[in-house]
């Protein structure tokens, strides 16, 4: 590949550490020539994300996506730096107890929290970023097979991912006339910090490796390269789609 994102500026939300899919995407974007802006939520993440930002020559800003004021302040800062070409939304959260018990026992506060952080944040960010993407751009988010199938112990997060994928379609329709494309990557299971909250996650990895057509698990670099494609002009006709990067596992039966 050669500078597919040269001259473009990308905002990446959700780089928690160097094992996160968001960091893999940031590395790939940087490799392809994009200027980067990373965000962190609070002081606990600040040092880590600032260190990763320095490694990638990226600007780093604080932003709590559950606060509209924070999202607005972030966009105000970016407005002074020129247009925004791509947004990567890699944010999801659910209470550990709501992941570890049956979905029918999900608490009301837990259900609302999972949807606010994992779903509505995409809507809020897309709405705020759209004016900075004058002339078009790419917004993408990360999903998982649990949005369309029952995955053991994924529970409320699966329902949130289903809402996220529906949001992708509606946002693609709303923002399409402005030339803004909205897509999701449904990545296969990857050993990230967030994945540790899912009970028996190692069994999910073993099942994918045994049954996926490619007989292996997903490499974060594969997800990152797909994100590069979606953010580049090569994907100028692609919007409202859920692209699976999971070694083909989603086509298989039981």
CORURZI-V971733 format. One record per helix or strand of 2 or more residues. SS is the DSSP state (@ for helix, = for strand). FROM is the first residue (numbers start at 1). TO is the last residue. If there is no record, write none. Layout:
<<SS FROM TO> <SS FROM TO>>
//
This chain:
<<= 9 13> <@ 21 31> <= 35 40> <@ 43 55> <= 59 62> <@ 68 79> <= 86 89> <@ 96 100> <@ 103 105> <@ 108 130> <= 137 143> <@ 145 147> <@ 155 176> <= 180 187> <@ 194 197> <@ 201 211> <@ 220 231> <@ 233 235> <= 242 245> <@ 249 251>>
//
